[in-house]
Amino acid sequence: MQASRDWAARLSEFHVPNSGEIERYYFRSLYFHEPAGSLVRDRDRRPGFHS
């Protein structure tokens, strides 16, 4: 999905290390650490996947 690639590029613009887009079986994820050190995961919502 283009949105997670766009977020990865945006984080890189601000020199925030990130995982880049990671393909999971049912969704794509992006991981990065926020300034206080907590790991943040962002994922897309694909049709048919309910959390």
N, C-alpha and C positions, 0 to 999 in steps of 0.2 A: 504494500500500500504506500502511496506517495507521501501521505501525511507523516509517517514515522521517519522516512528518509529526510523530509523537510525539517523535522524536529532535530534529527541528528546533525544536520548541516548547521542549523541555527545554534545549537549547543557548541559546536566546533568553532563557530564564529566568535564566541565568547570564551574560547579556550577552556571549555568544560569537557573533561575526558568523558567519553561515553562508549557504550558497547557497539554502537551502530545498530542497524536493524537486525534483529535475530528472528529467524523464521521458526515458529513453534508449529506444531501440527494443526492446531485450530485457530491460531492467531499469531501476530507479529509483536515483538516486544522491543523496547529500548530501555537500557539501564544507565543510570548516572548517579553520582553522589551530589546531594545538595550541599550548600556551604557549611552547614553544621556537621556534615559527615554521614547523614542518613542516606541509605541506598533508596533510590526512587525507581520504580518500574512504571513505564507507560506502555499500554497495549492498545491495539485497535479492537474494534468490535466488529466481528464478522457475522453475517447472517447465520443463524443456527447455533451460535455459541451463547450459552446463558451461564452467568456466574452465580 
